[in-house]
Amino acid sequence: MSTIAEADFGMAVVSAPVDAAEEIARQIVSRKLAACAQVSSPVSSTYWWKGRMESAPERLIVLKTRRSLLGRVEELLRQAHPYEVPELTFVPITGGGQLYMGWLREILG
């Protein structure tokens, strides 16, 4: 069972061009907007953009963060991300190992 403080923790997902993802992840973690950022191998994304179906190679950035930090993450993405509309989604962490959750609290407060 999660406490109110734990309910704020979650995983945010950001997609980014292959050549920009690592730097975006570094900027987010260096500002302690996430305790950890995992950058995937390239994935193929297919999506609608301005009335057309598009495809592009991207990397997914999975952030271990807090819901309360999403506004600041979004501000950083507006400046550091090359997309006009960067992806930013959030999935709450509803449980986890005590040691891991303790580590998140230690890093992110």
C-alpha positions as CSV (number, residue, x, y, z in Angstrom):
1,M,0.0,0.0,0.0
2,S,1.4,3.4,-0.9
3,T,1.4,6.4,1.2
4,I,0.4,9.9,0.1
5,A,4.1,10.8,-0.5
6,E,4.7,7.6,-2.6
7,A,1.6,8.4,-4.7
8,D,3.6,11.4,-6.1
9,F,6.3,9.2,-7.5
10,G,6.0,7.9,-11.0
11,M,7.6,7.2,-14.4
12,A,7.4,9.9,-17.0
13,V,8.0,9.0,-20.7
14,V,9.6,11.4,-23.2
15,S,10.3,10.5,-26.8
16,A,13.1,12.3,-28.6
17,P,15.2,12.2,-31.7
18,V,18.0,9.6,-31.5
19,D,20.7,12.3,-31.5
20,A,19.1,14.4,-28.8
21,A,17.8,11.9,-26.2
22,E,21.0,11.4,-24.1
23,E,21.5,15.2,-23.7
24,I,17.9,15.8,-22.7
25,A,18.1,12.9,-20.1
26,R,21.3,14.4,-18.7
27,Q,19.8,17.9,-18.4
28,I,16.7,16.5,-16.5
29,V,18.8,14.4,-14.1
30,S,21.4,17.1,-13.5
31,R,18.6,19.5,-12.3
32,K,17.2,16.7,-10.0
33,L,14.0,16.7,-11.9
34,A,14.3,13.0,-12.0
35,A,16.4,10.6,-9.9
36,C,17.1,8.4,-13.0
37,A,16.7,8.6,-16.7
38,Q,16.8,5.5,-18.9
39,V,17.4,6.0,-22.6
40,S,16.2,3.2,-24.8
41,S,17.8,1.8,-28.0
42,P,16.2,3.4,-31.1
43,V,12.6,2.6,-31.6
44,S,10.5,3.2,-34.7
45,S,7.6,5.6,-34.0
46,T,4.6,6.0,-36.3
47,Y,2.3,8.9,-35.5
48,W,-0.1,11.6,-36.9
49,W,1.4,15.0,-37.3
50,K,-0.3,17.9,-39.0
51,G,-2.8,15.7,-40.9
52,R,-0.2,13.2,-42.1
53,M,1.0,9.8,-40.9
54,E,4.7,10.0,-40.2
55,S,7.4,7.6,-39.1
56,A,10.7,8.4,-37.4
57,P,13.4,6.7,-35.4
58,E,13.4,7.9,-31.8
59,R,14.6,7.0,-28.3
60,L,12.3,6.7,-25.3
61,I,13.5,8.4,-22.1
62,V,11.9,6.9,-19.0
63,L,12.2,9.2,-16.0
64,K,11.8,8.2,-12.3
65,T,10.3,11.4,-11.0
66,R,7.5,13.0,-9.1
67,R,4.2,14.3,-10.4
68,S,4.9,17.6,-8.7
69,L,8.0,18.0,-10.8
70,L,6.3,17.6,-14.2
71,G,5.8,21.3,-14.7
72,R,9.5,21.9,-14.4
73,V,10.3,19.0,-16.7
74,E,7.9,20.4,-19.3
75,E,9.6,23.8,-19.1
76,L,13.0,22.2,-19.7
77,L,11.6,20.3,-22.6
78,R,10.3,23.5,-24.2
79,Q,13.8,24.8,-24.3
80,A,15.9,21.6,-24.8
81,H,13.7,19.5,-27.0
82,P,13.7,20.0,-30.8
83,Y,10.0,18.9,-31.2
84,E,7.3,21.5,-31.4
85,V,5.1,19.2,-29.2
86,P,7.4,16.9,-27.1
87,E,5.8,13.8,-25.6
88,L,5.5,13.9,-21.8
89,T,3.3,11.3,-20.1
90,F,3.2,10.1,-16.5
91,V,2.4,6.8,-14.9
92,P,2.2,6.7,-11.1
93,I,4.2,4.1,-9.2
94,T,1.7,2.4,-7.0
95,G,4.2,0.1,-5.2
96,G,7.9,-0.8,-5.2
97,G,10.7,-2.1,-3.1
98,Q,11.3,-0.3,0.1
99,L,15.0,0.3,-0.6
100,Y,14.2,1.7,-4.1
101,M,11.4,3.9,-2.9
102,G,13.7,5.1,-0.1
103,W,16.3,6.0,-2.7
104,L,13.7,8.0,-4.8
105,R,12.7,9.9,-1.6
106,E,16.4,10.6,-0.8
107,I,17.1,12.0,-4.3
108,L,13.9,13.8,-5.0
109,G,12.8,14.8,-1.5
